[in-house]
Amino acid sequence: MKHIELLANALTFIENNLTNPIKTEDIATACYCSKSTLEKMFQCSNGISIRDYIIRRRMTLAAKTMMQESAANLLDIALQYGYSSNEAFTRAFKQIWNCTPADFRKQAKFSALYPRLLCPLETGDEYMQNRKHVDISELYDLFSERKDCYFVCCDIKSLIPINEISHKAGDLAILECMNRMNQAAGAEDIVFRIGGDEFVMLTNSTDITYAEKIAESILAQNGQTFDYEGQAIPLNLYAGITKLQSNSLKYDALFAHLHTALKDVKR
């Protein structure tokens, strides 16, 4: 329990200071532990270093700011997230989004590529214990408005071999999955990442045929490739639909149900 509390405190500190300078030493001090203990625990629990997690969260929020504030100057956004020049900001942004900030602004949709991490779920379900637990509060709020609408669920087939090529190749596969979903989505459908390589799209439709056509459109792209350092890597996705009937579904229950739906899609 002590380790879970320490991890929760570290994640909260990071989230509250993403627009401030953050050093691992500062996080460790706030959590009353050593830097080495914190680094080892964070890496073991989340599969990512503290530094890389901070960059991913900052670039996710920076991308959201760019889409929501279309008139905002890119340098001002860079400064907001701790970068002193457009050049440094562009390098960090391209590392995560595989395009420049200027090119990203031309896109029609935004999805949180790296949502906020939460502590592992405390549950007796082994499958759920192995799922990366992320913040789905925005999805939950939207679901509360669209109770009778369909979800389209997607997961990557055989991500491990892609990660064995390079972790960067794995990151690009995840980005490609999200992009394919956004391309298939309607104007009011929104894509959310709800785990490691698990995504859901909450549609704004109660029509099962509409959701099925989106899933079919995503599956039709299976076998198409993405580029990693000149190497064409094929990407295949699972895709299926689900609908929730409960009007009083609690937050964690929504998270569990969507992951169960994804599990069923892969059978």
N, C-alpha and C positions, 0 to 999 in steps of 0.2 A: 504493500500500500504506500509506503514511503516513497518508493521509486516512481509510482504513478503520480503522486502528488508533486514530486520534483519535476517530472516531465510536463505536467499540466501547467505548473508555474512558469517553466521555461517557454512553453508555447504561447502563453498569455503575454509574457514580457515581450517576446519577439513581435507579436501581433500589435501590441500597443506602442511599439517604437519603430515601426517600419519606415516612418518619415524622419527618424532621428538616426544619428550615428550609433551603430551597435557593434560592440566587441564581445567576443565570447566571454571574456573576463567579467564584463558588466552583467551578463546573464547569469553567470555562475555566482557572482556576488549577491545578486537579487534572490537567487535560489538557495543561498547558504550552503554551497558545495564547491568542490574544487573544479577547475576548468577541465582537467583530464577526466574526472568522473562524469561530468555533464556531457562531454564530447562522446565518450564511449557509450553512455546510455542513450543519447539521442540517435547515434548512428545505428545502434543495435535495434532500437525500437522502431525507427522510421526508415531505415535503409538509405539514409542520405545524411550528409554532413550538415552541421548548423549553418555554415557559410553558404552552401549551395541552396539550402532551404530558404534562407533569407533572400538570396538573389531571385529565386523563383517566385516567392511571394511578392517581392517588390515589382518585378516585371509583370506579374499578373495584375496587380493593382494599377500600375502605370498604364497598362493596356486598357483597363476599364476606364480610367480617367480620360484617356485620349478619345475613347468612343463617346463618353458622356459629355465631355467638354470639347466639342469639335473646334472651337475658336481658340483654345488654350495654346500658348506657345510651347513648342517641344522642349526648349531649354528650361522653361519654368517647370515643366513636369519632371525633367531630369533633375533639377535642383531639389524639387519636392521629395524625390526618392533617393537623394544622397549622391548624385553624380554632378560633378562640377563642370562638365562640358558635354556638348552634343555627341562628340566622338566617343567618349567613354560610355555614355548612356546607350548609344546605338550599338556598340559592341556587345554590351550586356543584354540588350533587348533581342538582338539577332541570335544570340546564343540560345535563348529560350524559345522565341517565336519563329526563327528561321526566315525572318524578313526584317526590313528596316522599319522603324516607327512610322515613317512617311508612307510606306507601302501598306502597313497594317491599317492605317486610317482609311484606306480605300475600301476595306472590307465592309460588308453590310451587317455582320453579326459579331457579337462578342460572347465568348464562353470562358469561364474561369479555368484556365489550363492547369493551374496549381492552386486548388482551394486550400483553405486553412486546415492543417492537420489537428486532430483531436486525439486524446488518449485512447488506447485500445479499449474496445467494448468489454465490459465485464459480463460475460454470458457463458452458459454451459454449452452453447452450440459451438462445436469446434470449427465448423465452416465460417461462422461469423467472427470468431476470434481471430481467424487468419485474414480477415478483410481489413484493408487499410481504412481507418475511421477518419472521415473528413466532415467538415462543416457543410450541412445541406439546409441551413436555415432559410436561405433565399428560395430554394426549391420547395421547402415545406410551406412557406408563406404563399407561394404561387399555387401550390397544390390545394391549399385551403380555399382559393378562389375558383379553381378549376376541378372541383371534386369528381365530376363525371367524365373528365377527359382522359384520353388514352396516353400511355407512356410507350415510347419506343426504346428498347434496351439493347445496348451493344457492348460487346467484349471482343478483344483481339484474340484470334487463334494463334497459338504457338508463339507467344512473345519471347519466351526464354531463348530460343535459337537466335532471335534478332538481337537480344541483349548480349549474347555471347559474341556477336560480331563487334559490338561496342555499345556501351551504355548510351552514347549519343544517338546511335542508330535506334535504340529502344525509345528514346525520347522523341525522335522524329516519327516513329510508328504511332505513338500516342497522339502526337499532334495531327498526323494524317487521319487517324480515326475520328478525331473531333471535327476536322475540316470536312470529311465526307458526310458526317451527320449534319453539319450546318448547311452544306450544299443541298442536302435532300429536304431540309426543314422548310416549312411554310413561313410566312412573314411573322407570325405570332408564336411559332414554336420555339422553345428555348432548350438548349443543350446544357447539361450539367455533368461534370465529372464527379463520380461518387466513390472512387476508389483508385487502385493502382492503374489498371487499364479498363476500368468499368465506367461506362457512360450511360446516361438516360436522356431522352428528349421528352419533355412534357409538352404535348401538343395542345392546341386550343380547340380540339374537336372531339365530339362524342361519337363520331362516325367510325366504326371499326374498319371500314373499307379505306378510309383516308389513312389511318395508321398503318394498315397492311401495305399500302402502296409506298409509303415512306420506307418501311423495312425492306421491301422488295427492291427499291431504288438503291439502298445502301448495299444490299447483297449483290446486286448486279455489278458492283465495282470490285468484287473479290477477284484477286489475281492481278489487279493493276499494281503498279510499282511506285515507290517513292525513291528519291535519290539520296544516297549517303556517300559522299566523297567519290562520285562518279560510278558508284555501284548501284544498280537497279535492284531494289529489294521488293519482292511481292508481298502484299499485305492482304490478309483475309480476315473478315469479321464474322462473328455471330450476330444475328439481329432477330428480335422478336418483339411482340407487343404484350402489354398487360394493362389492366384497369383495376383500380381500387374501389371497393364498394362502400367502405366505412366513411361516414361523415365526421367521425370523431377519432380518427387515427392519430396516435401520438407520434412525436418526432422520431424516437428510436424505432418505433414500429414501422414507420415509412421506410427508414433506412434498411431495416431487416427485410421487409417485403420486397423491395426493389432488388436486393442482392439475391434473394430466393428466386425471383423471376429470372434474373440473369443466369443463375445456376440451372434453371429449367430449360432456358434457351439453348444451353450447351449440351443437353442430353441428346 
